[in-house]
Amino acid sequence: MGSLSIWHWLIVLAVVLLVFGTKKLRNLGSDLGGAVKGFKEGIKEAGSEQVDGDKSANKAKTIDVEAKEKT
């Protein structure tokens, strides 16, 4: 099976446009873009919560150590 040339891909693109239409493809693209944007925001929020959680855990350990040393 040989590789496909640019002309094959252009014919496939034309068939897809005829079957689905530009409106459906535009909606699909916008939905996909929104999903990727939401995923990136979720990852960023999870990363910042994890960093904040690590900082508070380190502070709690420091307080416990100081309390044990004083008693």
Secondary structure, DSSP 8 states (H G I E B T S, - for coil): -----HHHHHHHHHHHHHHHHHHHHHHHHHHHHHHHHHHHHHHHHHHHHHHHHHHHHHHHHHHHHHHHHH-
